[in-house]
Amino acid sequence: MAHIIVDDSESLEKAIKRFKRMVEKEGIIREYKKREYFEKPSTILNRKKKSMRRKLMRRTRSRRPEY
């Protein structure tokens, strides 16, 4: 969980900006959006398989020598 400690000398805008950056880095917003709606287990599995296929295609394309 993201939390920050605000100093007395620090402005509120800087603290908010720092908090937003920390939340973005930890991926909290992305995780929230992913879990916002229920997703069937089969849909999750299909999405993961599709992304793995894409990764493999990219790897094989980059390794193939071009003539």
Contacts in CASP RR format, 6 or more apart in sequence:
PFRMAT RR
TARGET T0000
AUTHOR 0000-0000-0000
METHOD contacts of the structure
MODEL  1
MAHIIVDDSESLEKAIKRFKRMVEKEGIIREYKKREYFEKPSTILNRKKK
SMRRKLMRRTRSRRPEY
2 19 0 8 1.000
2 22 0 8 1.000
2 23 0 8 1.000
2 26 0 8 1.000
2 28 0 8 1.000
4 15 0 8 1.000
4 18 0 8 1.000
4 19 0 8 1.000
4 22 0 8 1.000
6 12 0 8 1.000
6 15 0 8 1.000
23 29 0 8 1.000
END
